[in-house]
Amino acid sequence: AILEETHWKKPLTMSASRIEYSEKYADDVNEYRHVILPKELAKTLPKSRLLTEAEWRGMGVQQSRGWQHYAIHRPEPHILLFRRPLGTDPQSGRVDPELERAAREEYKNQFGLVRK
């Protein structure tokens, strides 16, 4: 376990620079994004559990606060799936009620769920 912890604290800089980030997408509850790791970095991932924020940041994944690694897609374990509640303040990582209301309204308008 000590070796694993050490690995997370020293990101593979060459690999970290090749991490790819999707655009954000949303439903009426969360916003989502996926992060594609280089295959050599993905080989170091734990196979049967989700990553903590300290672990994915330690690997070189860079994104604002509030994101949670929420699922493992077994056919493509090098793709990390993240989500956070709509209205999350990207600086604090906490849900701001006003941001949440605005995000839900935007979602409803985008998908025609509001009667005019």
matplotlib code that plots the C-alpha trace (Angstrom):
import matplotlib.pyplot as plt

x = [0.0, 2.9, 4.2, 0.7, 0.5, 3.9, 2.9, -0.1, 2.1, 4.5, 2.5, 4.0, 4.6, 4.8, 1.7, -0.1, 0.4, -1.4, -4.6, -7.7, -10.8, -14.3, -16.7, -19.2, -22.7, -25.6, -29.0, -31.5, -29.4, -25.7, -23.1, -20.7, -17.4, -15.0, -11.3, -9.1, -5.9, -2.9, -2.8, 0.5, -1.0, -4.2, -2.2, -1.6, -5.3, -6.9, -9.1, -12.0, -12.6, -13.2, -10.4, -10.4, -9.9, -6.4, -5.6, -6.9, -5.3, -2.1, -2.1, -2.2, -6.0, -6.8, -10.3, -12.2, -13.6, -16.6, -16.0, -16.4, -15.1, -18.4, -18.1, -15.6, -16.4, -14.8, -14.3, -12.3, -10.8, -8.5, -11.6, -12.6, -16.2, -16.8, -20.0, -20.9, -24.3, -25.7, -24.9, -21.6, -19.4, -16.1, -14.0, -15.5, -16.8, -20.1, -23.6, -24.7, -28.5, -28.6, -26.2, -28.2, -31.5, -29.9, -28.4, -31.7, -33.5, -30.9, -31.3, -35.1, -34.9, -32.3, -34.5, -37.8, -39.2, -40.6, -43.9, -43.9]
y = [0.0, 2.4, 2.0, 2.8, 6.0, 7.1, 6.7, 9.0, 11.8, 11.8, 12.2, 10.9, 14.3, 13.2, 11.1, 13.8, 16.3, 13.9, 13.6, 14.6, 16.2, 16.0, 18.9, 19.0, 17.6, 17.5, 16.0, 17.6, 16.6, 16.5, 17.8, 15.2, 14.9, 12.2, 12.2, 10.0, 8.9, 7.7, 3.9, 3.8, 5.9, 3.9, 0.7, 2.1, 2.5, 0.3, -2.3, -2.5, 0.8, 4.5, 7.1, 9.6, 13.3, 13.2, 10.1, 11.5, 14.9, 13.2, 11.5, 14.9, 15.2, 19.0, 20.2, 22.6, 21.5, 19.4, 16.6, 13.0, 9.9, 7.9, 4.9, 2.5, 1.6, -1.8, -2.1, 1.2, 1.6, 4.4, 6.7, 8.1, 9.2, 12.2, 14.0, 16.9, 18.3, 21.1, 24.5, 23.5, 26.5, 25.5, 27.3, 26.0, 22.6, 23.3, 23.6, 27.2, 27.4, 30.3, 28.6, 25.4, 27.2, 28.8, 25.5, 23.7, 26.5, 26.3, 22.6, 22.9, 25.6, 23.6, 20.6, 22.4, 21.3, 24.8, 25.9, 29.3]
z = [0.0, 0.7, -2.9, -4.2, -2.1, -3.3, -6.9, -6.5, -5.1, -8.1, -11.3, -14.5, -16.1, -19.7, -19.3, -17.4, -20.2, -22.6, -20.4, -22.5, -21.1, -22.6, -22.8, -19.9, -20.4, -18.0, -17.0, -14.7, -11.6, -12.4, -14.8, -16.2, -18.0, -18.8, -18.7, -21.0, -19.5, -21.6, -21.5, -19.5, -16.8, -16.8, -16.0, -12.5, -11.7, -9.0, -10.7, -8.3, -6.7, -7.5, -7.1, -4.4, -5.3, -3.9, -6.1, -9.4, -8.8, -7.9, -11.3, -13.0, -13.7, -13.4, -13.0, -10.8, -7.4, -6.7, -9.3, -8.1, -9.9, -9.9, -12.2, -13.8, -17.4, -17.5, -21.3, -21.2, -17.8, -19.1, -19.3, -15.9, -15.5, -13.3, -12.1, -9.8, -8.8, -10.9, -9.4, -7.9, -7.3, -9.2, -6.6, -3.4, -4.7, -2.8, -4.4, -4.5, -4.5, -6.9, -9.4, -9.0, -9.9, -12.9, -14.1, -13.8, -15.7, -18.4, -18.7, -18.9, -21.6, -23.6, -23.8, -24.2, -20.8, -20.1, -21.5, -23.1]

ax = plt.figure().add_subplot(projection="3d")
ax.plot(x, y, z, "-o")
ax.set_aspect("equal")
plt.show()
